[in-house]
Amino acid sequence: MTGGGFSTRAIHTAQAPEVRQIPASVPIYQTATWGFDTSEEYAAVLRGERPGHSYGRGYGNATVEAFEAVMSDLEGTEAAYAFSSGMSAIHAVCLVLAGAGDRIVTSRELYGGTYALFTDVLPRLGVTVEEVDPHDLGAVRAALPGAAMFYVETIANPLCTVADLEALAALCQEEGVPAVIDSTFASPWLCNPAHLGYEFVVHSVTKYIGGHHDLVSGVACCSAGARSELRRVALGVGGAMQPFDAWLAIRGVQTLEVRLERQCRTALSLSEFLIDQPSVAAVHYPGLSSHPHHERASKLFRSGYYGAMISFDLSGGVDAAASWCEALSTGWIGASLGGTHTLVTHPASTTHRQVAPSERAAHGLTDGLIRVSPGLENVEDLLEDFASATRRVFG
């Protein structure tokens, strides 16, 4: 368009130029809507009959689709659909697979937010949720018949247990039950559950994939057909990823390997320090040979790496745990994990506050449990920080 008044020219003159070179950084298509030549073209895009974009509530955005493409490639699935948070991704998968009158089976070892979804939100929609011990294959086998889905975490939050993921997937395949896995703690660099038979692999992109504590997003990696169903749900309830978050996530995933390699090594060093402290009752890290799931993790995960999340039981309960966290100077007390900064949290009062004290105790979540997400600081500084905090609290 040429000519017209000042405002008309200000609005319409600026157009994205044609670019023939490949940029090193995927462009941010920071737009909520797109133009069409005809109404029929617009309608065809809405119906999914032709490629294109129309509106940013989940109908597609080029930057978001670039992120979805890299995630499906890294996880080894046909497709992926990105969301505004990890919980949005989990919620959408549940809505695709289960409805009123259905029953889902879930591991009892869950992130607190997922626990709240399963015990509060889904039951209000008429979905029955049955918890099982994921390490008891007999109990899982007995619970699966007739279930709409099975849900488990690759590395459980916060105790860092590792279930027999291969056997669980096989049981689901035998019963024809879709298997869903939250692989946030592992990331696609450490493990690819789709290769084991999991039909949906969900991540909180906020964590290791983003890696810099500067975005909140989620993704579900799945088949092309399942992606269409996820898109349908997202269009109805919202929660689709937005372009700037997608750009941040693309930037973050490019350094996932180098970050996680370092964080895994740091986690092992910190675990070896903690296990020698008299004030520490137990250390939960599958990289330790004493961990009950060390051999299983060795088979499931990238050779020589066991993830970067640690938790440990500190003697002295709530007061000692709070004092120890507050005594840190390099590590931060804060939400989230998997980023540049070392973060510590007290699950009983934060990430798993939704879980009743009696249930926390039954699941091994002690009042003195501390969860640690090592960042990218020098390991020597973190070891000194942990040692200093231990001295200040226990002498």
Backbone torsions as a table, in degrees:
resi	resn	phi	psi	omega
1	MET	NA	136.6	176.0
2	THR	-129.2	156.6	178.6
3	GLY	78.5	-170.2	-178.1
4	GLY	95.7	179.3	-179.5
5	GLY	-75.4	176.9	-175.1
6	PHE	-58.0	-51.7	-177.2
7	SER	-64.9	-39.3	178.6
8	THR	-60.9	-45.5	179.6
9	ARG	-67.6	-36.7	179.0
10	ALA	-63.1	-34.2	-178.1
11	ILE	-81.4	-39.2	-167.6
12	HIS	-104.3	-15.6	-174.4
13	THR	-72.7	-41.2	-178.2
14	ALA	-70.9	119.3	178.2
15	GLN	-132.9	146.6	177.0
16	ALA	-62.7	125.7	-178.8
17	PRO	-73.8	156.9	173.4
18	GLU	-73.1	127.7	-178.0
19	VAL	-117.4	123.0	-177.9
20	ARG	-97.1	-14.6	178.2
21	GLN	-92.9	159.6	179.4
22	ILE	-92.4	120.0	179.6
23	PRO	-76.9	148.7	177.4
24	ALA	-69.3	-27.7	178.7
25	SER	-113.5	129.2	178.5
26	VAL	-60.9	129.8	-179.6
27	PRO	-61.6	149.5	175.1
28	ILE	-91.3	112.3	176.1
29	TYR	-88.6	78.7	-174.4
30	GLN	-83.4	73.9	-179.8
31	THR	-141.5	145.4	178.1
32	ALA	-93.7	-21.5	-176.9
33	THR	-141.7	162.9	-177.0
34	TRP	-133.5	153.9	-179.7
35	GLY	-95.0	155.7	179.0
36	PHE	-132.3	154.8	175.9
37	ASP	-78.3	-32.2	-178.4
38	THR	-139.7	159.3	175.9
39	SER	-66.3	-34.1	179.7
40	GLU	-65.9	-39.7	176.2
41	GLU	-60.6	-44.9	177.7
42	TYR	-57.4	-48.9	-178.5
43	ALA	-63.3	-38.3	-179.2
44	ALA	-65.4	-36.6	177.0
45	VAL	-68.1	-42.4	177.6
46	LEU	-59.6	-38.5	-179.2
47	ARG	-78.8	-6.7	-178.8
48	GLY	76.8	18.9	-177.9
49	GLU	-87.8	-13.9	176.3
50	ARG	-147.1	151.5	-179.9
51	PRO	-67.8	154.0	178.9
52	GLY	149.7	178.6	-178.6
53	HIS	-131.0	149.9	-178.7
54	SER	-133.9	-44.7	-172.0
55	TYR	-154.2	145.7	-170.2
56	GLY	-82.3	9.9	178.3
57	ARG	-86.3	16.2	178.0
58	GLY	127.4	-1.0	179.4
59	TYR	-78.2	-5.8	175.2
60	GLY	123.6	140.1	175.6
61	ASN	-147.7	136.8	-172.7
62	ALA	-61.5	-38.4	179.5
63	THR	-68.1	-42.3	178.4
64	VAL	-63.7	-42.0	-179.5
65	GLU	-65.9	-31.8	175.7
66	ALA	-64.4	-39.7	176.9
67	PHE	-67.2	-43.6	178.7
68	GLU	-59.3	-36.9	-179.0
69	ALA	-65.4	-42.4	-178.6
70	VAL	-70.4	-34.3	179.8
71	MET	-70.3	-40.8	178.0
72	SER	-65.2	-35.3	177.8
73	ASP	-66.4	-45.4	-177.4
74	LEU	-69.3	-31.9	179.8
75	GLU	-88.6	-13.6	179.6
76	GLY	77.4	34.8	176.9
77	THR	-114.1	168.0	179.9
78	GLU	-68.6	-33.5	-170.8
79	ALA	-155.2	177.8	175.1
80	ALA	-155.7	154.9	174.4
81	TYR	-132.0	131.7	-173.2
82	ALA	-102.2	146.2	-173.4
83	PHE	-127.3	171.5	-179.2
84	SER	-77.6	-10.7	176.1
85	SER	-164.4	164.9	175.5
86	GLY	-63.7	-39.0	178.8
87	MET	-65.3	-34.2	175.3
88	SER	-62.0	-40.0	179.3
89	ALA	-64.2	-46.5	-179.4
90	ILE	-63.0	-44.8	-180.0
91	HIS	-59.1	-45.6	-178.4
92	ALA	-63.9	-41.1	178.0
93	VAL	-60.7	-43.0	179.2
94	CYS	-62.2	-40.2	-179.7
95	LEU	-69.1	-30.1	176.2
96	VAL	-68.4	-39.5	-170.9
97	LEU	-95.2	-24.6	-171.9
98	ALA	-136.1	147.6	176.3
99	GLY	-141.6	-173.3	-178.3
100	ALA	-54.1	130.0	-179.9
101	GLY	93.6	-12.0	179.1
102	ASP	-86.1	163.1	178.1
103	ARG	-125.3	134.2	173.4
104	ILE	-116.1	152.1	178.6
105	VAL	-113.3	131.4	-178.0
106	THR	-133.7	148.5	168.6
107	SER	-58.2	145.6	177.3
108	ARG	-82.9	-6.9	179.4
109	GLU	-95.4	94.9	-170.2
110	LEU	-133.3	151.3	166.1
111	TYR	-59.9	145.0	-174.7
112	GLY	-59.6	-37.6	178.4
113	GLY	-64.6	-39.6	176.8
114	THR	-67.5	-39.9	176.8
115	TYR	-57.4	-43.2	179.4
116	ALA	-65.4	-39.0	176.8
117	LEU	-60.5	-44.3	-175.2
118	PHE	-76.1	-30.7	-174.5
119	THR	-100.4	-16.1	-177.8
120	ASP	-119.1	-56.5	-172.5
121	VAL	-71.9	-54.6	-175.9
122	LEU	-62.3	-40.5	177.1
123	PRO	-60.2	-29.7	177.4
124	ARG	-70.1	-17.4	176.7
125	LEU	-95.0	4.9	177.9
126	GLY	88.9	14.7	179.7
127	VAL	-98.6	128.7	176.7
128	THR	-88.6	135.3	-179.1
129	VAL	-118.6	124.0	179.5
130	GLU	-113.3	121.4	178.4
131	GLU	-88.8	141.9	174.9
132	VAL	-136.6	158.7	172.5
133	ASP	-76.9	114.9	-176.0
134	PRO	-67.7	-12.7	179.4
135	HIS	-91.5	-5.0	177.9
136	ASP	-104.9	91.3	-175.6
137	LEU	-63.3	-30.8	177.1
138	GLY	-64.5	-41.3	178.7
139	ALA	-66.9	-38.5	178.0
140	VAL	-65.3	-45.6	179.8
141	ARG	-58.2	-41.1	-178.3
142	ALA	-69.4	-29.6	-175.7
143	ALA	-85.3	-22.6	-170.3
144	LEU	-69.9	-38.2	-175.2
145	PRO	-53.5	125.9	178.8
146	GLY	85.0	-3.6	-178.1
147	ALA	-75.3	150.5	178.7
148	ALA	-84.4	-22.9	178.0
149	MET	-168.5	162.1	172.8
150	PHE	-124.8	139.5	-174.1
151	TYR	-129.9	136.6	179.6
152	VAL	-152.6	163.8	176.7
153	GLU	-108.9	141.7	-179.2
154	THR	-61.2	-53.8	170.1
155	ILE	-120.6	118.2	-170.0
156	ALA	-71.7	141.3	179.1
157	ASN	-98.2	122.6	8.2
158	PRO	-110.3	3.6	-171.4
159	LEU	-84.3	-1.2	174.7
160	CYS	57.1	35.8	172.4
161	THR	-80.1	158.8	-179.7
162	VAL	-131.5	110.2	179.0
163	ALA	-76.0	167.9	176.6
164	ASP	-77.5	83.1	-172.0
165	LEU	-62.7	-36.2	179.9
166	GLU	-65.8	-44.7	179.7
167	ALA	-66.6	-38.6	179.3
168	LEU	-64.1	-42.7	178.0
169	ALA	-62.8	-39.5	179.5
170	ALA	-64.4	-40.5	177.4
171	LEU	-62.0	-41.2	179.0
172	CYS	-64.5	-40.2	179.2
173	GLN	-65.5	-38.3	178.3
174	GLU	-60.8	-37.9	-177.0
175	GLU	-93.9	-3.8	-178.2
176	GLY	70.1	30.9	-178.7
177	VAL	-102.7	123.9	178.1
178	PRO	-59.7	131.8	179.9
179	ALA	-101.2	128.8	-178.9
180	VAL	-120.7	137.3	-177.6
181	ILE	-136.8	135.2	172.9
182	ASP	-92.7	111.8	-175.5
183	SER	-108.1	26.4	-176.9
184	THR	-57.7	-46.8	-176.5
185	PHE	-66.5	-24.4	-176.2
186	ALA	-93.2	-44.7	-172.1
187	SER	73.4	160.4	179.9
188	PRO	-67.8	-13.3	178.0
189	TRP	-73.7	-33.4	-175.3
190	LEU	-87.7	-34.4	-172.8
191	CYS	-158.6	144.8	177.9
192	ASN	-122.4	87.7	-175.0
193	PRO	-61.7	-22.7	178.4
194	ALA	-61.3	-30.5	178.4
195	HIS	-68.8	-19.0	179.1
196	LEU	-91.0	-12.6	179.1
197	GLY	118.4	8.4	178.4
198	TYR	-80.1	128.4	-174.4
199	GLU	-82.2	-26.0	176.0
200	PHE	-130.6	127.5	175.4
201	VAL	-118.3	112.9	-176.3
202	VAL	-106.7	150.4	177.9
203	HIS	-137.6	144.1	159.8
204	SER	-83.5	104.6	-178.8
205	VAL	-63.5	-22.6	177.0
206	THR	-52.0	-30.9	-168.9
207	LYS	-88.4	-115.4	-172.2
208	TYR	-64.9	-33.8	-176.1
209	ILE	-66.8	-50.0	175.0
210	GLY	-68.1	-54.5	167.2
211	GLY	77.4	1.6	-175.7
212	HIS	-130.5	14.7	178.4
213	HIS	57.6	33.7	-176.3
214	ASP	-130.8	12.8	175.3
215	LEU	-149.7	158.0	172.9
216	VAL	-127.1	116.1	-178.2
217	SER	-159.2	169.2	176.9
218	GLY	-145.2	169.1	178.8
219	VAL	-153.4	147.2	172.1
220	ALA	-121.7	120.9	179.3
221	CYS	-98.0	134.5	-168.4
222	CYS	-166.2	-168.8	175.6
223	SER	-77.1	166.4	177.9
224	ALA	-63.3	-40.1	178.7
225	GLY	-65.1	-41.0	178.6
226	ALA	-66.2	-34.8	177.4
227	ARG	-60.6	-40.2	178.3
228	SER	-61.0	-38.7	178.4
229	GLU	-69.3	-39.5	176.9
230	LEU	-63.1	-41.1	178.2
231	ARG	-61.4	-42.1	179.2
232	ARG	-60.4	-43.6	179.0
233	VAL	-65.8	-44.3	-178.6
234	ALA	-62.5	-36.5	177.8
235	LEU	-64.8	-28.6	-179.2
236	GLY	-84.5	-36.7	-173.5
237	VAL	-114.2	-6.2	-178.7
238	GLY	84.8	-171.6	175.6
239	GLY	95.8	16.0	178.8
240	ALA	-79.0	149.3	176.8
241	MET	-62.9	147.8	178.4
242	GLN	-106.7	159.1	-167.2
243	PRO	-61.6	-40.0	-178.4
244	PHE	-67.5	-39.4	175.5
245	ASP	-62.3	-38.2	177.6
246	ALA	-62.8	-41.3	179.0
247	TRP	-63.7	-42.9	176.7
248	LEU	-62.0	-39.9	-179.3
249	ALA	-67.9	-38.5	176.1
250	ILE	-62.3	-44.4	177.3
251	ARG	-60.7	-41.9	-177.3
252	GLY	-67.3	-44.4	-174.8
253	VAL	-65.9	-22.6	179.6
254	GLN	-63.9	-25.8	179.7
255	THR	-109.6	13.1	-176.7
256	LEU	-56.7	-46.4	-176.4
257	GLU	-61.5	-49.1	-176.0
258	VAL	-68.4	-33.9	177.9
259	ARG	-68.8	-48.3	-173.8
260	LEU	-70.9	-33.0	173.8
261	GLU	-55.0	-49.0	-178.2
262	ARG	-67.3	-42.2	-178.2
263	GLN	-66.2	-35.1	176.3
264	CYS	-65.2	-42.7	178.5
265	ARG	-64.4	-40.9	178.1
266	THR	-64.2	-41.7	179.8
267	ALA	-59.4	-41.5	178.9
268	LEU	-64.7	-43.3	179.8
269	SER	-62.6	-43.4	179.1
270	LEU	-66.6	-38.3	178.8
271	SER	-64.0	-42.2	178.8
272	GLU	-65.2	-33.3	174.7
273	PHE	-67.4	-48.8	-174.6
274	LEU	-63.6	-36.9	-174.8
275	ILE	-67.5	-18.9	179.3
276	ASP	-92.2	-0.1	-177.6
277	GLN	-88.6	127.0	178.9
278	PRO	-59.5	-26.9	-178.0
279	SER	-79.9	-6.3	-178.3
280	VAL	-102.8	119.0	-177.0
281	ALA	-79.3	-32.7	-179.0
282	ALA	-160.7	147.5	175.7
283	VAL	-120.1	129.6	-177.7
284	HIS	-109.5	94.8	177.0
285	TYR	-150.4	118.2	-174.3
286	PRO	-65.8	-10.6	176.5
287	GLY	-76.2	-14.5	176.6
288	LEU	-80.1	135.4	-179.1
289	SER	-62.6	-21.1	179.9
290	SER	-82.0	-11.3	-179.4
291	HIS	-68.0	135.7	-175.4
292	PRO	-62.1	-18.8	-178.1
293	HIS	-114.4	22.6	-177.9
294	HIS	-61.6	-47.5	-178.3
295	GLU	-65.6	-40.0	179.1
296	ARG	-63.2	-44.5	178.6
297	ALA	-62.7	-35.5	179.2
298	SER	-61.7	-32.8	180.0
299	LYS	-82.1	-35.4	-174.1
300	LEU	-81.8	-34.7	-169.6
301	PHE	-100.8	166.8	176.5
302	ARG	-52.9	135.6	-171.9
303	SER	-54.8	125.5	175.8
304	GLY	87.1	0.3	-177.7
305	TYR	-127.4	143.7	-172.2
306	TYR	-133.3	20.2	-176.7
307	GLY	88.5	171.2	-174.6
308	ALA	-119.0	7.3	179.5
309	MET	-94.4	138.5	178.9
310	ILE	-128.6	147.4	163.0
311	SER	-138.2	154.5	179.9
312	PHE	-150.8	150.4	179.5
313	ASP	-95.8	118.8	-179.5
314	LEU	-98.4	133.3	176.0
315	SER	-63.4	145.2	177.8
316	GLY	105.0	-4.2	173.5
317	GLY	68.2	-149.2	-172.4
318	VAL	-59.2	-46.8	-174.9
319	ASP	-63.3	-44.5	-179.8
320	ALA	-65.8	-40.9	-179.8
321	ALA	-63.5	-44.4	179.3
322	ALA	-64.0	-43.3	-179.5
323	SER	-64.1	-40.3	-179.3
324	TRP	-64.3	-45.7	179.6
325	CYS	-61.9	-42.2	-178.8
326	GLU	-70.0	-19.9	-179.7
327	ALA	-81.3	-11.0	179.4
328	LEU	-71.0	148.1	175.9
329	SER	-115.7	-32.4	177.2
330	THR	-89.7	-47.0	175.9
331	GLY	-71.6	144.9	179.7
332	TRP	-105.2	145.5	163.9
333	ILE	-82.1	120.0	-177.2
334	GLY	-174.3	165.1	178.4
335	ALA	-78.1	164.3	174.9
336	SER	79.6	-172.5	-174.7
337	LEU	-169.9	171.0	170.1
338	GLY	79.9	11.4	-177.1
339	GLY	-111.1	-163.5	-174.1
340	THR	-70.1	-31.9	-176.9
341	HIS	-94.0	141.1	172.9
342	THR	-72.6	127.2	-177.2
343	LEU	-123.3	136.9	175.5
344	VAL	-122.3	149.3	179.4
345	THR	-148.5	153.8	177.9
346	HIS	-104.1	97.4	-171.6
347	PRO	-54.3	-37.6	-175.4
348	ALA	-60.2	-29.0	-177.9
349	SER	-108.8	-2.7	-176.2
350	THR	-129.5	-88.3	-170.8
351	THR	-64.6	-26.3	-178.3
352	HIS	-121.1	28.5	178.7
353	ARG	-64.5	-23.6	-179.5
354	GLN	-72.4	-18.5	-176.5
355	VAL	-85.7	128.9	-179.7
356	ALA	-59.3	145.6	-179.2
357	PRO	-52.6	-39.8	-179.3
358	SER	-65.2	-38.5	178.7
359	GLU	-71.7	-37.8	176.0
360	ARG	-58.2	-45.8	-179.6
361	ALA	-62.4	-40.8	-179.7
362	ALA	-64.9	-29.8	-178.9
363	HIS	-93.2	4.9	177.5
364	GLY	83.9	13.3	179.0
365	LEU	-90.5	89.1	-174.9
366	THR	-73.1	162.3	177.7
367	ASP	-68.4	-19.6	179.5
368	GLY	-97.8	10.6	-177.7
369	LEU	-74.7	134.2	176.0
370	ILE	-123.6	132.9	176.0
371	ARG	-104.2	135.1	-177.2
372	VAL	-123.4	131.0	171.2
373	SER	-115.0	98.5	179.8
374	PRO	-63.0	139.3	178.0
375	GLY	-96.0	-145.9	-176.8
376	LEU	-109.4	15.0	176.8
377	GLU	-67.1	164.3	175.8
378	ASN	-62.5	133.0	-175.1
379	VAL	-61.4	-32.8	179.4
380	GLU	-62.4	-37.5	179.2
381	ASP	-69.2	-37.6	179.3
382	LEU	-70.2	-40.4	177.8
383	LEU	-61.2	-41.9	178.0
384	GLU	-66.5	-38.1	178.4
385	ASP	-63.1	-44.4	178.8
386	PHE	-65.4	-41.1	179.4
387	ALA	-64.6	-42.4	180.0
388	SER	-64.2	-43.2	179.2
389	ALA	-62.9	-40.4	179.3
390	THR	-64.1	-42.4	178.5
391	ARG	-64.3	-41.0	-176.9
392	ARG	-66.7	-33.7	-177.4
393	VAL	-86.8	-39.4	-172.3
394	PHE	-113.3	-4.2	177.4
395	GLY	82.4	NA	NA
